[in-house]
Structures are given as structure tokens and as C-alpha cells.
Amino acid sequence: MESLYLLIPLSVAVVFLIGWVFWCALHGGQFDDLDRAGTDVLSEDE
């Protein structure tokens, strides 16, 4: 029972940390153009 007093706040903190990292990636433009990297391989730039 005593371990729950540590694990529950720790898991809530991890969820908030993951949410913050996802929010920073979303607003940083990480997911703006997902198809360009796949089509760059097929283009023939010289």
C-alpha cells in the first residue's frame, strides 16, 4: 500500500511529461508534412 503513494503521483507526472513533450512537438512543426520524407526518396534530384 505504501508503494502506491509513490507510484500514483509518479505515473501522473510521467503522463504530464509525455503530454508536454507531445505538445511541444505538435507546436514545433514536427507533424506538419508527414508525406514529404517518403516522396523525397523517389524523386530524382541530381
Residue frames as qw, qx, qy, qz and C-alpha x, y, z in Angstrom:
[[0.000, 0.885, 0.465, 0.000, 0.00, 0.00, 0.00],
 [0.317, -0.779, 0.085, 0.535, 2.85, 2.37, 0.75],
 [0.430, -0.076, 0.573, 0.694, 4.24, 1.90, -2.73],
 [0.209, 0.705, 0.612, 0.290, 1.03, 3.31, -4.22],
 [0.182, -0.915, -0.149, 0.327, 1.73, 6.63, -2.52],
 [0.303, -0.543, 0.468, 0.628, 4.86, 6.84, -4.67],
 [0.353, 0.123, 0.788, 0.490, 3.69, 5.18, -7.88],
 [0.216, 0.774, 0.595, 0.017, 0.44, 7.10, -8.43],
 [0.002, -0.927, 0.023, 0.373, 1.98, 10.61, -8.31],
 [0.343, -0.430, 0.638, 0.538, 4.95, 9.35, -10.32],
 [0.371, 0.342, 0.788, 0.353, 2.67, 7.97, -13.04],
 [0.157, 0.903, 0.378, -0.131, 0.67, 11.21, -13.14],
 [0.176, -0.801, 0.296, 0.490, 3.91, 13.17, -13.52],
 [0.389, -0.126, 0.760, 0.505, 5.01, 10.88, -16.38],
 [0.329, 0.644, 0.675, 0.147, 1.66, 11.39, -18.15],
 [0.042, 0.956, 0.114, -0.265, 2.01, 15.17, -17.88],
 [0.318, -0.592, 0.524, 0.524, 5.62, 14.97, -19.10],
 [0.404, 0.174, 0.791, 0.425, 4.62, 12.92, -22.14],
 [0.222, 0.828, 0.515, -0.010, 1.75, 15.33, -22.84],
 [0.106, -0.895, 0.121, 0.416, 4.10, 18.31, -22.65],
 [0.362, -0.333, 0.679, 0.545, 6.63, 16.69, -25.00],
 [0.360, 0.460, 0.757, 0.291, 3.84, 15.87, -27.47],
 [0.100, 0.927, 0.309, -0.188, 2.50, 19.44, -27.24],
 [0.212, -0.745, 0.360, 0.520, 5.98, 20.88, -27.92],
 [0.371, -0.050, 0.782, 0.498, 6.42, 18.57, -30.91],
 [0.289, 0.675, 0.673, 0.094, 2.99, 19.49, -32.24],
 [0.054, 0.970, 0.133, -0.196, 3.58, 23.24, -31.99],
 [0.355, -0.626, 0.481, 0.501, 7.15, 22.92, -33.19],
 [0.564, 0.583, -0.317, -0.492, 6.07, 21.68, -36.60],
 [0.309, -0.320, 0.893, 0.066, 7.10, 18.07, -36.16],
 [0.441, 0.313, 0.841, -0.028, 3.89, 16.71, -37.74],
 [0.316, 0.622, -0.018, -0.716, 3.32, 19.33, -40.46],
 [0.634, 0.523, -0.409, -0.397, 4.42, 17.37, -43.52],
 [0.719, -0.288, 0.625, -0.096, 4.47, 13.63, -42.97],
 [0.862, 0.412, 0.294, 0.007, 4.45, 12.62, -46.66],
 [0.313, 0.893, -0.317, -0.066, 7.46, 14.62, -47.88],
 [0.332, -0.593, 0.733, 0.035, 10.09, 12.32, -46.41],
 [0.725, 0.126, 0.677, -0.008, 8.55, 9.31, -48.15],
 [0.648, 0.722, 0.240, 0.026, 8.37, 11.00, -51.54],
 [0.011, -0.894, 0.414, 0.172, 11.84, 12.59, -51.36],
 [0.574, -0.295, 0.738, 0.195, 13.36, 9.14, -51.77],
 [0.651, 0.440, 0.606, 0.124, 11.52, 8.65, -55.06],
 [0.318, 0.933, 0.010, -0.167, 12.43, 11.98, -56.63],
 [0.833, 0.168, 0.142, 0.507, 15.41, 12.12, -58.99],
 [0.032, -0.991, 0.102, 0.081, 17.30, 15.24, -57.98],
 [0.859, 0.229, -0.055, 0.456, 20.77, 15.49, -59.41]]
